[in-house]
Every structure is written in structure tokens, then in C-alpha cells.
Amino acid sequence: MDELLTLEFDGGSRGNPGPAGIGVVIRAQDGTPLITLGQYIGNATNNIAEYRALIAALEQAKKLGARRVLIRGDSELVVRQMTGVYRVKDEKLRPLYEQAQSLLRQFQEARIEHNLRHGNRLADKLANLAMDRRADVTDADVGDSGRNVDAVDQPSPG
């Protein structure tokens, strides 16, 4: 698949460490969601959950046969470590960082950028619902197909 896919990822935990979840949205070039995924990952820290979400997004993109990806996440730490701005100091994160780097190298073109939470809304909802329910979830569980999640979250006029 030569089309540029957008991978949105988010992870979080209640308690840090605590019950943790990840959310992944993979969008076609026109913005249509191809994959939405929310998974409960047990007890983890926020940073571990963020890395697990990134890894899941990269693995799903590979399954789709993607060669070009734009990766967006709201974790400044993960994005800056992946782009070499920050060193990986936490030894618990190192194996996850190395796995993510290995997956990243398998793409012909890969860019990763920091995205504020409002630009990562569906992935955030999926991660939060998974950690709250302590179960895997889909976009149907958040009540939106992901096609225009920003419009759904806006207050109605009047």
C-alpha cells in the first residue's frame, strides 16, 4: 500500500502505575478510519502504555501493508525519544523503545510528530474506555465511527 496512512496512538493508566489501556486509530489518506483499537493492557505506567500503543499502531500498519506512515501521539516523552531529542533514561522503557524503533525502520517513509490531545481524540477515548472497563473496546463502544470525532464532541449550537 503506497498511500500515506496516519497512525494516531494514545496510552494511559489510572494510578501510574495502575490499570492501563491503549488506543490506536489508523486513517487512510482521506481521513477514513481503517482500524480502531482499544486494549486493556493490565497494570502499567502512563509511559509504558504510550509505548505499547505506538507499537500496536506500527504492527497494525504493517499488517495493512503500509509503506508510508505519519505517526501522531500526544506523549511528548515518547515522540521526543523516538525522534532522538530525548535519551531513554528509564530502563523499563528501553526494550519498548527498541521494539518501536525496529518496527519504524521497516517502513519506507515514517514521520512521527507530537499531537495535542484534542487532535488525538478518538485514540484517547479508546484508551480511556479500555482502562475504565478493563477490557478491549472498539469505536462502536465510544459511540462514533471516528469519521468526524471532533464534530461529535462539539457542543450543539443554540
C-alpha angles and dihedrals in degrees: 000000000000095000117110108250123200115221116199117189137179136170135179146160138216106234100007097264099034142094105341138195140183132213127200131182121181115193132194118234090269091055097256111143112244096176132017118182135175119180135181107223102184122242115349143135122264091254094050089049091050091052092045089053092050091049092049090050092051092047092050091049090052090052088055089053094245118171099176123048139173108201122202127186136160095222106103090191095055094043093048093045091049092050094046097248092115128037119232102248099163108083090205089063097046098084090047091048091050092048091050092048090050091052092045091056090059092070123086090221126013131169125179124198139175113253124191116240094257089060091052098048103135094045088049092050092049092050093047094047092048092052093044094048093035087223140094115273140188135213088266087066091059091049097242137090090220092241092119108000092157091060091049091056096050118100113253115255120260 
